[in-house]
């Protein structure tokens, strides 16, 4: 139990540090992109700026959600506070939708009335710097997600990863518009950026809704659970397996099918051994295991199934 508590503590601090890093990077990007857009007038750069503003707001909400989500379970929240992450994800989705609409409206205006881009060199330098900062942040966030499976950090990482493509599009728009005189490409790229932001909204909202609706864990994880349980030589089968995730925590419950005439002590030992193996594979999981005699299971015609 001490190892599990220590793991949770380490993962909690990783999530908080990732949230803080996101805030610092987004604030820096707003400053440099705002200055570059002001002197260049690029719609694509405006789109990137608005995305960074939305990132800042979303990251601030993320930080608050993560701080709340890592609070351990209490008397009023027996399953913990992990779903705060999913709520933050949905708020992020709404914020990003607004930024996408703003960029697309501005892009349409410039499609109707194209305007030349000013100070192209400065704009390009700012975008290259933005790409470098974003790559560093995304790399760190992906490391944290691998360690913690955090939905909030994953959502944050997802749209920052999208920012890399967005910034490349802005770079192309600046080169085509500023150096080649093809101003029409600036609003076209801006429109494409708005569409890409809406796609990110779909991905973020889907992950958040899955958590709020208690979607089953991934099929590969469920199959691993089944493999571990059936791998015990004294287990005859299992049924009624249910799984879900909530922030840092996972919840796994199942019924073990055991020999009908064994003692309660032996049944307890088998259950404890199965629980120990599952806990090693899923250290963040809370396990609920019920034991059934196999003849009762057969009489009641309980069917073993993997939830779809």
Phi, psi and omega in degrees: 000326178297319179298319180295318179296320180293320178298315179298318180298315180296316179296323179298315180292325176299316180297317180296316180297321178295321179294319178294317179300320179297318178298314182296316181294314182297322178296317178298317181295324178298316182298310185284325179288325178298317179294316182294320179293321182300322183267346183255326182076013183287130177291320179298320178292325175298318178300318178294321178296313180297323177298319179292324176297315178295323177300319181297314179296315181296320180294325177295316177295322179301315182300314180295320180294318180296317179300324180281321185294331183276356177294129181298164178301147177228187184295333182264344180227076188295336179262014179086190185240019188299333183288353173301328178298316181294321177297318178297322179299319179293322177295319176303316182300319180293319180296316180294326177300316179299316181295321179297318180295318179299316180295318182293323177296315179296323179295319179297320178301316182283339173292321179288318180230086181299144178231142180292150178269135180254156173050052183301319183302315181295318178301317181294317179300317180296318181293319178297319177296320179298319179299317181296314180296318182293321178299317178298317180294313181298320178300316180291319180297319179297323176298315180295319179297320177299325182279326191244340186060029183291127178290319182296313179292324178297317178296317178298315180296324183298313182280339172288325175296321175297328178298330178298313177294320179300316181292327175295322177295319178297319179301315179296319180297320180294318180294312182294319182280320186277321184263327184256357177073018181263072186299335184297334182288336180297305177292330177297314177295323177299319178295319178297322178297319178299318179295319180295323177298321179294326176296319176298324177302316180300314182296316181294314181297321180298313179298321180292317180294322178303317180291316181295328180269010178056048176297146178300154175296169182301150183302321180298325179289320179295320178295324178294319177301313181298318180298317180295313182296312182287346179285345177285128187296340183258002177269127182271341180168184175208158177205174179052044178280131178226138180222157173195166176238150175211097182064234180286343189259150171240152179231125182232126175226145182199165176251126175271137174258119184238166176305145188285332189254016180277160181285162178298323179298317180293319178298319179296318180298315180298314180299319180295320180293319177297316179300320180298316180292320178295322181294327177294321181281329181229075186296340181267006188267144169261125188252136173233114183240125177251142182252131179235138172292138187295331180289327176292320178299315180295320181295321181276358177057045177287128181261133175281131178210151174263122180304136179285000000 
